[in-house]
């Protein structure tokens, strides 16, 4: 019996060591490296598991018809600072990026490869003016030409309009 308990304890400890959530520093350093290598900006989204708008927002970025836009222009990085496995550094980094007392979910930031915050968008694009604001920011940091941007960002806009 003692052998089995020791084995279970060892397996539990080994599993716990290999399934740790990477620190915010590890996540961002990887994103910075990839952004530099691919000459892209980081699209960093802070979200929560209890926020339905967060899920809709992230799903909107992954729809097949607009996914190419994000894959070709950004290093998409999502962080849930409230996840029970998230480290304290995630919330600290989130608070550093926020402006003033604004705290909204999702919160989206455009970050360059050196870690400089270039732009932000707070919340879910729930109206035409908010959708225009978001697509304007995405357009500004896209490497696509005007026609490609219009195509992909119109698809994204339609998605958000239909999910409001």
N, C-alpha and C positions, 0 to 999 in steps of 0.2 A: 504494500500500500504506500509506503514511504517513497518507493521508487517512482510510482505513478504521480504522486504529488510533486516530487522534485522535477519530474519530466514536464508536468503541466506548468509548473512555475517557470521553468526554463523556456518553454515554448511561449508562454505569455510575455515574459521579458523580452525575448527575441522578437516577437511580433510587435511589441510596443516600440522597440528601437527602430524597426524598419518601416513603421507606418506613421512616423511623426510628420506633422505638417511642416513644410519648409518655412523658415523664417521669412519675414517680409524682405529682409535684406537679400536673402538667397533668390527669392522670386524676382525682385526688382533688378538685381545684378544680372540675372539671366535675361530679363526683358531688355535691359540696357545693351547687353552684348549683342543680342539678336537684332535689335534696332540699329545698332551701329553697323553690323555686318550686312544688313539688308537695306540700309539707307532709308529707314522708316521711322515714324514716330510711334510712341506707345499710346494706345487708347486704353486707359486704366479706368475700370469701373468698380466702384465700391457699392456693394449691394447687401441685402439681408435675405435670409431664408423665409422670413414672414412677410415680405413685401411683394404683393402680387404685381405691382407696377415694375419692380425690378426684374421679375421673371419675364414679363411682356417685353421689356426693353431689351434684355439680353437675347430673347428669342427673335426679336426683330432684326438684330444684327446677324443672326445666323440663318435667316431664311435663304433658300437656295438662290433666289433671283438677286439678292444684294450681297451675298456672302463674298463674291469675287471682289467687290469694292473694298471690303474690310481686309480680306486676305492680302490683297495687293498693296494696300496703303498703310496698314497699321499692324503693330504687334498688339493683339487683343489680350488684355490681362484683366481678369476679374478677381476681386478679393471680397470676402465676407468677413469683416472685422469682428462680427458678433458670433461667428462659428465657435463652438466650444473648444475646437482644436486650434483655433487661430491664436497666434502669439500676441502679446501685448504690443509689440512693435507695429502691428497692422493698424490698430486704432490710433496710435501716436502719429504714424505717417499720414493717415487720413486727416487727422486734425491739423497737421502742418500744412496740408494742401488746401484746406478750407479757407475761405475768406470771411473773417469776422465770425459772427455767431451763426452763420448759415450752416444748417445740417439737413440734408435731404437725401433720400434714397430713391433711385440710384443717383450717385454722384459720379460724373464722368470727367476725366481730365486727359488732356493731350500733354504728353511729357516727351521731351527730346531724349536722345541717347545719353546725354550727360546728367539727366535728372531734373532739368529745368522745366517747371510748369509753364506751358505755352498758352493754354486756354482751358476752359471748364464749361460744363453744362450741368446744372443741378435739377434733379427730378425727372419725371417722365414727360415726354412731349405730348401733352393732352389737349392741345389746341393748335389751330393753324399757325398762330404766331410763335408758339413754342417749337413746333416742328420746323418752321422756317429758321428759327434761331439755331437749333441743333444742326440742320443741314448746312447752314451757312458756315458753322464752325468746321464741320467735316469737309466741306468743299475747300475751305481755306488751307487745309493741311493735306489734301489729296495730291497725288502725283499724276492723276488722270487729267486728260484734257477736258474742256468745258462740256463737250457733248457726252462723253462717258460719265462725267459727274452728274449731269442732268438725268441721264438714263437711270443710273443706280440710285441716286438720291430721290428721284420721283417714286421709284419702287418702294423705297424705305418710307417715304412720306405717306404713301397709300396704305402701307401696313399699319402705321401708327394711327392714321385717320379711321381705319376700320376697326381698330381695337380700343377706341375711346368710348 
